[in-house]
Amino acid sequence: MSTAESDDLDPNWLSSGEQRAWRAHLASHKLLEHRLDRELQEFGLSLNDYEILVNLSESPGHRLRMSDLAEATIQSRSRLSHQIARMEATRLVSRESCSDDRRGTFAVLTEHGWETIQRVAPMHVANVRYHFIDRLAPELIDALETAYAPVVDHLMRLRAEERA
């Protein structure tokens, strides 16, 4: 349920400062995502591919249950399944059945996937630093983390409620 669904609420319009902040957030997010995605294309990866490779590379045994990977990447299980199918076709990941739950499936980083993330990660981190981190004073990085934490917490709670 959205808080904006009530018909008898008067709009609480954004102030000019709030509007500028919101639009700056939207523009920076879209532009940064587009730039990073474009830079990963030279390696045959999308930003979504890279995020999955990172999550698998940081997991014990380089494997995660599909449901846990969907949660970690904030994707629906259906969308993740299609993404994993594309990544299987390029030998970056494979799927394995879960021995203790016949309905469960693991996404597993292949040797090729491991070699790819090791090769691509230094360039990607350098690009994140160049396009984002280096554009901000250290105190702004701390402020961004502080500012976004309650927003992320709120939206993750709503996401969990939707699935309950």
Disulfide bonds with the S-S distance in Angstrom:
none
